[in-house]
Structure formats: structure tokens, C-alpha cells
């Protein structure tokens, strides 16, 4: 299947590579021309207009750009270039209410809009992407070859009992959640849960590390090897997870996590999840506290917040604080002045 792909950053580039690996044709555009030219096997376009011209009707264009103004301007421009029967897919972390508004804006032109909440980070090329999709049933089914190629597949995960007669796509790693907006809504809550899980790990490792503090009685101090604790928890423990896998990796590399400052950003989904909880009168104290902990991290930094930064870097390639400064220096050395 042919697909236009806009945005070739940490996730967009790997999405394109995985699709091409599965035999799909990619017409690629990025505001940095070098990114499109470097994507071997793709048909590079120098503008959105050229990208649309290179696609055969009915066209499908996947936007993988930051939420907010970049996505808004991309959708607006595509709306003026595409035709009836074409489809725009937003694979970023857009606010679900923006999806609904954009779909309504495009409807008079006969252009379909599909929101694709995409989880997988920088590991998606190898592992596949978990996708939560919102849009018209017939449009999502037309695009199924794209989703099937990106999804991780059934793999070795044991089947859940009593799922007979349910949508088999879910067991392969992608869900048609419902109408436009529902995909990003499910992904939004997914990311809110992620905030809570990450915060729990961060606090736990902070408590473990603090057990060797001088304010404690000598007989109650333990000098624990956190990398080994993380590793043993990965094996048979009820709190094992991919986030723990990544934490174990970071601690094995640098036990003190000195390369992480501990200033932890948030990308919006946690705030939106809490706002949704308020609208629905649903208590969400864990997610709320996790978000507020990120706010506090920007004032002073604990070891637990370094653990948070390490997890964000390992799954999503996010660089913060001292690590960000080092990343900028290394990029400048590699590519020279921009």
C-alpha cells in the first residue's frame, strides 16, 4: 500500500522503515530535507504539495509531528491539497477534542480523518507499535494493511481466556476504539497511567537508595545495589514490566544516573487525563500526584526524578537537563553548525 508520511523524527523515521520492510511504498516529507533524503527506499518529497502529487487516489497521509501548532498547520495545509475520499492520519499525541474539530472541518470536503494513538517509542521498529485508532469503520478497514504492518503481532504473549468472538486485531496490537477522537482519548489515558507507573518506580528506587543515609541507625542501613534489585524484579516479580526493563538497563549503565539531571518534562497527556477525570467526576489521585511530582522536579531534583528521566530517555529518546546539553554538543560535533 502507498502512504505519505510527514515527520521523520525519532518515531516517524522508524515507522517509515518498518512499513517499507513490510513492502509498503512510502512518500516521505520532513522540514529538514536531509531527513527525507536519508530515508533509504522512500520517495522523498520537498513539500507537502509534492507529497500529495506523488500519491495515487484515494490517498492516505500519516502526520507524525508534535501535537499542537505543528499538527494543526499540517492538517490545515493538507486539507487544501487533498480530495474527496483521501484520508489524513494523525499518529502523534494530539488532544482528542482537536481530532473531533479537525474531522468536522474536513468533512465538507469529503476528506476522512483518523486519529492513531501510537505507543512504542524508539523501539517500535523492532518491537512494533501498539495503536489505538479512532475513525470511520470503513476507512480504518481500508487502512488495515498499514496498521497490521506496524503492529507487533500476537508474539509469545499468552492468550487471554474468554476472548472468543472478539476483534482479533486487538491480540495483534491494534484497536479500532470507535469514532474520531476515541483513539487519542484511549492513548491519553494510557499515558496518564504511564505517569503513575513511572512515578511509583521512581519513588521506590529513591527509598531503596535512601536506606544508606547517615541519618539512620548504623544497624538499619543497607547499601543496596539498585541495578541488581531492578534486575531481580524483572524475573518472576509481580511488578515486572517493560518500564522496569528500561530502568534496569539505565542503572546497569550508570548506577548513580549522574548523566540525568532529574528535571522531568510532561507532554500534555497527563494534564488532559486529569481534566477528563474532573469532567467525569472520577478520582485520579495517583495520576494527579505523578504530574505534580514532575512540576516539582523542575525546582529541585531527587534520585527518583533521575530514574524518571532515565525511563523517558530509554523508551522515547527524550533528553532532559544535563543529558540534553550533552546531546546538543554531540549533535553539533557530528553535523557541524546548522
CORZIDA-V802479 format. One record per helix or strand. SS is the DSSP state (h for helix, s for strand). FROM is the first residue (numbers start at 1). LEN is the number of residues. If there is no record, write none. Layout:
ss->SS from->FROM len->LEN
ss->SS from->FROM len->LEN
This chain:
ss->s from->2 len->5
ss->h from->12 len->10
ss->s from->25 len->5
ss->h from->33 len->5
ss->s from->43 len->2
ss->h from->48 len->7
ss->s from->60 len->4
ss->h from->69 len->13
ss->s from->87 len->4
ss->h from->96 len->12
ss->s from->112 len->8
ss->h from->121 len->7
ss->s from->130 len->5
ss->h from->137 len->6
ss->h from->144 len->7
ss->h from->168 len->5
ss->s from->174 len->5
ss->h from->182 len->29
ss->h from->218 len->3
ss->h from->226 len->8
ss->h from->242 len->12
ss->h from->269 len->12
ss->h from->285 len->13
ss->h from->303 len->14
ss->h from->321 len->15
